[in-house]
Amino acid sequence: MKINHGNKIETTLGELIAAISEAAFEYSDDTKEAYNLACLTLVEILKGALPRSKSIDWRFPVTKYLH
């Protein structure tokens, strides 16, 4: 993991998941709760990392791939 000047931290997805999971298991009473907490945290982090452009259509074209 590398910390750049400013607000960016260079890391891999695996390192991010490991860090989130470790914290979730530390603060949770059971395994299921820890996994749910880690999942919600990761979703919020990734949602915050998405570009804010309105020109990008994030919907998946489901009908195109139904075979």
C-alpha positions as CSV (number, residue, x, y, z in Angstrom):
1,M,0.0,0.0,0.0
2,K,1.4,3.4,-1.0
3,I,0.2,6.8,0.3
4,N,0.5,9.6,-2.3
5,H,0.5,13.3,-1.5
6,G,-3.1,14.4,-1.2
7,N,-6.1,12.1,-0.6
8,K,-5.0,9.1,-2.7
9,I,-3.9,5.7,-1.3
10,E,-2.6,3.2,-3.8
11,T,-3.6,-0.3,-2.9
12,T,-5.0,-3.5,-4.4
13,L,-8.5,-4.6,-4.0
14,G,-7.3,-7.6,-2.1
15,E,-5.5,-5.5,0.5
16,L,-8.6,-3.3,0.8
17,I,-10.9,-6.2,1.4
18,A,-8.5,-7.7,3.9
19,A,-8.3,-4.5,5.9
20,I,-12.0,-4.0,5.9
21,S,-12.6,-7.6,6.9
22,E,-10.1,-7.4,9.7
23,A,-11.8,-4.3,11.2
24,A,-15.3,-5.9,10.7
25,F,-14.3,-9.1,12.6
26,E,-12.7,-7.0,15.3
27,Y,-16.0,-5.1,16.0
28,S,-18.6,-7.8,15.3
29,D,-20.0,-10.4,17.6
30,D,-20.4,-13.2,15.1
31,T,-19.2,-14.2,11.6
32,K,-22.3,-13.3,9.7
33,E,-22.5,-9.8,11.2
34,A,-18.8,-9.3,10.3
35,Y,-19.3,-10.3,6.7
36,N,-22.4,-8.1,6.4
37,L,-20.5,-5.1,7.9
38,A,-17.5,-5.7,5.6
39,C,-19.8,-6.0,2.5
40,L,-21.7,-2.7,3.4
41,T,-18.4,-0.9,4.0
42,L,-16.9,-2.0,0.7
43,V,-20.0,-1.1,-1.2
44,E,-20.0,2.4,0.3
45,I,-16.3,2.9,-0.5
46,L,-16.6,1.7,-4.1
47,K,-19.8,3.8,-4.6
48,G,-17.8,6.9,-3.5
49,A,-15.0,6.0,-5.9
50,L,-17.3,6.1,-9.0
51,P,-17.1,9.1,-11.3
52,R,-20.0,11.5,-10.8
53,S,-20.6,12.1,-14.5
54,K,-24.2,11.9,-15.6
55,S,-23.2,10.9,-19.1
56,I,-22.3,7.4,-17.9
57,D,-25.1,4.8,-18.0
58,W,-24.4,2.3,-15.2
59,R,-27.3,0.0,-16.0
60,F,-26.4,-3.4,-17.3
61,P,-28.1,-4.3,-20.6
62,V,-29.6,-7.6,-19.3
63,T,-31.7,-8.4,-22.4
64,K,-28.7,-8.3,-24.7
65,Y,-27.1,-11.2,-22.8
66,L,-30.0,-13.5,-22.2
67,H,-29.3,-16.7,-24.3
